[in-house]
Amino acid sequence: MNDEELKAYFLYPNGTLRNKLNLLDADELSTVEFRLVAHNAVWLLRHGYTIKNMDDFAKIHRFLFGDLYA
């Protein structure tokens, strides 16, 4: 896959990251991302989730960002 194909896959034509909510405005996406990730991070902290191995990093990333990005 070349650079242009990668850009088309991950970005909307205006340069905003493709997302599950189809938000095209970068500022709006940033605000939604911040709130969603902050909410999920607080949940993890309150529930005492611990990292036991490298796979846990991927699980945390998926938990934090999975509602917004594929």
Secondary structure, DSSP 4 states (H G I P E B T S, - for coil): --HHHHHHHHB-TTSPBP-TT----HHHHHHHHHHHHHHHHHHHHHTT----SHHHHHHHHHHHHTTT--
